[in-house]
């Protein structure tokens, strides 16, 4: 499964990261663009 990031706000991208668990197909990870680069956030 390949997911395309979705821009949810300017500079904030939602990535649905696939996981191999029964009943859970993906987790949400966010990529935030900043002056120093990109920061990845896992809300779990």
N, C-alpha and C positions, 0 to 999 in steps of 0.2 A: 504494500500500500504506500503510495507516495502522495503526500499532502502538499498543497500550495499554501504558503502563508497568506493570511487574510489581514489586511490593514484595518484595524478597528478604531484607530485614532491616528492623527499625524505622528509618525515615528514609532507607533506601537503595533506590533504584528502578532497575531495569534497563530500558533503552529499546533496542529493536532498530531501529537507524537504517538504512533502505534505501539501498543504493548501486547505481549503474548499471554494474556490472562483470559480465562473463561468468563464471559459476561462483561468484561471491560475491554473495549476495543482500542481506546486511545486515552491519553491524558492531555490537558491543555498546558502549553508552554508559551510564554510570551517573550518576544525579542523587542527590546527597546533601544532605539537609536539615540546616541548621545554624542557629545563633542569628543569623547575619548574612545568611541567605538560602539560596539553592540553589547548590551547586557542581556543575558538570558535569565528568565525567572520561571521557576517551577512552583506553582501555587500550592502544591501538596506538601 
